[in-house]
Amino acid sequence: MGFVKSIFNAIANPRVFFSLAVGALALVIWKRERVASNLFAYCVFGFLALFFGLGSFDPNFRLIVTKPDNVPIVGLIFLLVFFVWFSIREGVINDRRIDAGQGPIEKAESDRVWVWPDLVYTELISLIVFSVILIVWSIFLKAPLEQPANPANTPNPSKAPWYFLGLQEMLVYFDPWLAGVVLPSLIIVGLICIPYVDKNPKGNGYFTFKERKAEITIFLFGFAVLWASLIVLGTFLRGPNWNFFGPFEFWDVHKLEALTNVNLSEYIWVRALRTGLPSQWYIREIFGILFVLFYIFGLPVLLARKWFRGYYEKLGAPRYYVSAFLFLMMMALPIKMLARWIFNLKYIVAIGEFFFNI
């Protein structure tokens, strides 16, 4: 049993955890025909039930999972897996029907349903069921109330509410102005831009995958990997002093990890060129500035001429460059995470004179 726990603790390493999340998504997309089967769903949910059920016998695991703040996140994991599987299943079924010339299920089931009594009865039953669930939940699970705020006794770790844990994890890799303002704003702007950028009429009103491969893959990567997985990571794997712990590890407040993060300018000037850092910030950070400018302005042009030429021709220049900018901003998060984990890279551009860091 100890060997199995050590395996899960090793998987909880952020490099392995994130790599497995990306690999699992790629496998789901690639083998979606098999993923859409009921057997696959039974196996996945059976594994999750065994993992949380048997894992609860471990005191460290039970202490984390049964914490009132964390219980809803356990339910979130099951719901996330179910709805991702269900959407893939519905898309695969519709793709098969479209290939057979039958059309999607949604168009075959176009009969009207009356608000009264059909919809109202459904909503009433749902209201009663969830009211009972919430009442039973409130009886058996204590509310996550703590002592009044005391500046002399702050909790360790101090975590944001679960829906902000993704942003709190982003603060590890970016400055607050980027992780707390710019990137969340771009998420909102990106969601607003989708109807204007993506004018593909296919897939409107029904589930499909073949007709919207890129769009669905990018959405699942952004939502499931870059958002939901960061919530799970911040909830169960971030412990005291914001260090990483395995699910079966004791959260030792005295655990210390050496911070050896280095800026890109130090890598180039000190380690590569064997010289001191220039005193002028624009000379010291010239390599990082050029890299960021190329990433934002040059890379979309390069992609339009080679790998994304089809999208450039289909979308046109304005819509393509808006889409490419939003896509690159989304990819900046995993790139920065991997750079921190693999190369201990802290900032690509670090201009402390103006409190400007990227």
N, C-alpha and C positions, 0 to 999 in steps of 0.2 A: 504493500500500500504506500509505503514511503517513497518507493521508486516512481509510482504513478504521480504522486504529489509533486515530486521534483520535476517531472516532465511538464506538468501544467505550470509550475513556477517558472520553468525555462521558457515556455511559450509566452508567458506574460511579459517577457522582456519586450520593450517597445519596438525594437527592430523586428523581432519575430512576430509580434502581435500585429503590427501594421502590415508587414509583408503577407501574413496569412489572410488578413482582411482583404487586401487587394487580390491575392490569389484566389480566395473563395469567390469573390465577385466575378473574376475572369472565368472561373470554372462554371459558375451559374450561367453566365452568358453563353459560353461555348457549348455546354451540355444542357441547354435549356429544355430539350425534348425529354430528357430523363428527369430533369429537375421538376418538370411539370407533373410527374406521376405522383399518385397518392402514396406509393411505397416510399418515395424519397421523403415526403413530408413526415410520414410515420417514423422513419429512421432518425430524422433530425430532431423532431420533438421528443422522441424517446431518449436520444442522447442528452439533450438539454435537461430533461426531467431526471435522468440518472445522475448527471453531473451535479445539479443543485441538490438533489435528494441525498445522494451518498456523500457529497461534499459537506453537507450540513453536520455530519458527524465529527468533522474537524472543528475544534473550538475557534481557531483563528478565522476560518472560512465562515463559520456560523455567526461570529461576532460582526463581520462585515455585511453579510447578506441580510441578516435579520434586523439590522439597524433601521428604525422607522423611516429615515430619509431614503434608504436604499431599496426598501421593499418594492416601491413602484417601478424602480429601474429594472428589477428582475422581471416584472410583468411587461415592461417595455421591450425587453429582449425577445420574449415569446411573441408579442404582438408584431414587432418589427419583422421577425423571421416569417411569421404567418403571412403578413400582407405582401412582403416581397415575393414569397412563393406563390401566393394566390394571383398576384398581378402577372407573374411570369406564366403561370398556368393558363390564365385567361387569354393572354397574348398568343401563346402557342396554339391553343384550341382555335382561336380566330384565324391564325395564319393557316392552319390546316383547312379550315372551312373556305377561306378565300382562295387557296390553291385549288380546292375542289369545285370552285365556282358557286358555292352556296351563300357567300356573304357572311359578315360577322353575326354573332349571336344577338347582339343588341338590336340589329335591324329586324331579325326574325321575331324578336319579342317586343314589337312596337305597339302592342295593345295598351290602351290607356288604363290607368289605375286611378280610381276616385280618391280624392283627399278624404272624404267621408263616405264610408267608414274605414276604408282600407288603411290609409296612411295614419289617421288619428288613432286607430286601434293599435297599430304597430308602435307608434310613439308612446302611447299610454302603457303598453306592456313593458317597453324598454325602460320607461321612467320608473315603474314599480320595481322591476328586477334590479336596476342599478341603485335605487334607494335602499333596498334590502341589503345589497352588497356593501354599500357605504356604512350603513348602520352596524352591520356585523363587523366590518373592518374597524370602525371606531371603538367598538367594545373590546375586541381582542388585541388591537395594536395601539399602543400608547402614542399620543401625538408627539412629534419631535420637538418638544419645547425644552429649551435649555435655560440656564440661569441668566439674569439680566446682564447686559453687556458690561464687561469690566476690563478697562485698558491694562490692568495689571495682571490679568489672567486670560489671555487670548487662546482660543482653541488651536490645536496643532494636529492635523492640518486645518487651516481655515478655508472652507470651500464655499463657493457660490451655490445657489440653487441649481438643481440638476439641469435645468434648461439653459443655464449659463456656463456649465462646465466646459463646453466646447470652446467658448470664448476665453475662459480662464486657462485652458490648455494652450490656446494660441498665444497667450501672454508670455509663455515660456520662450517662444521662438521669435516674437516680434515685440517692438516697442508698444506701449499702451496706445499711442496715437494711431498706430496701424491696426493692432489687434482689436482695439476697443471702439474705433471710430471708422477708419477707412474701409477695412475689410467687411464689417457688418453692413456698412452703407452700400458697398458694392453688391452684397448679396441681395439687398432690397432693390437696388437699381436693376440688377440682373433679372430678378423676377418680374419687374415691371416691363423690361425690354423684351421678354420672351415673345409675347403676342405680336410685336412689331418686327422682330428679327426673324422668327420662325413662321413662315407663311405656308408651310407644307400642309395642304388640306387633308392629307391622309392621316388616319388615326383619330380624327375628330369624332367624339361620341362613342368610341369603342376601343377596346384594348387590342393592341397589335405590337409585334416586335420587328418583323421583317421590314415594315414600312417606315420605322423610325428607330433604326438600330443605334445610330450615333446619339440621338437625343436621349433615349432611355438609358444607354450606358453611361453617359455623362451625368445624368440625373442621379442614378444609383450610386455612382462613384462619389458625387458630392454629398448626397444625403446619407447613405449607409456607411461609407468609409470615412469621409472627412467630417461628418457631424455626429452620427449616432455612435460610431466606434470611439470617438473622442469623449463622448459622455460616459460610455462604459469604462473607458480607460481612466478618466478622472474620478469616477465613482468607486471603482473596486481596486484599482491598481496604484493610485496616488495616496501615499501615506504621510506620516509626519515629515516635516521639513520639505514636503512636496517631492519626496523620493519615490522611486518605483519599488513596489513590493509585489511578490507573487500572491495568488489568491489563498495559498495555504501557508504564507509566511506570517510571522509575528511582526506587528507594526512596532518596531523598536525605535523609540524616539531618539536614541543615541546613535542611530546609524548615520554615518558620515560618508559622503561621496565627494571626492576631490573634483572641484570645478576647474577644468582645464580648457575652457572655451576661449577661442582665439579669433580675432577679427581677420577678415581677408587681407587688409593692409599689412598686418603683422606677418601673415603667411608669405606675402610677396616680398616685402622690404627686408624683414628680419631673417626669415628662414630661407627664402630662395635667393635673394640678392646679397645676403650677408652684410647688411648695413643697417643703420639706425633709421627710425621713422622720421621723415621730413617734418619740419616745424609748420609749414603751410598746409592747411587742411586740404586745399584743392589739389595739391601735389600728392599728399599722402593717400587720398582716397580716389585718385584718378582712375585706377583700375576697377574699383567697385562701381564708380559712377558710370564708366563706359559699359560695364557689364549690364547694369540696370537699364541704361538707355537702349542697348541692343535688345535686351529681353522684351522691353515694352514696345519699341518702335521698329526695330530691325527684324526680329524673329517673325512677326506676323507677315511681313513682306516675303521673307524667305520661305515660310510655309505655304504662302499663296502661290509661289512659283513651282513648288515641288509637291509635297505631300497633300496639301489642302487645295490644290488647283480646282478640283471638282466643286468644292464648296464655294470658292471664290467666284467661279462662273455661275453657279446656281443662285447665290445670294446677292451678288453684286458687291462693289467696293465698300459702300457705307455700312451695309449690314454685316458684311464679312469682317471688317475691322472692329466693329463693336463686339461681335461674337468672339473674335480672336482675343481681344483685350480682356473680356470677362473670363474666357477660358484660361488664359495665362495667369490672371490674378488668382483663380481658383487653384491652379497647379502650383502657385508660389508656396502654398502651405505645405504640401507633401515634400516639395523640393527643399524647403528650409528645414523641415523636420529631419529628413534624411541627412542633410548636411550637418546638422547638429549632432545626430547620433553617430554618424560614421566618421566625420572629420573634426568634430568639436568646433564647428564654425559658429561663431556668435553673430556677428554682423557683417554683411557684405559692404555696406557703407556705414561708417561710424564717425559722425561729425559731432563730437561732444561740445564743440564751441557754440553750436546752435541747437543742441539737444535734438539732433536729427539723426536717427539711426534706422537702417533698413536691414 
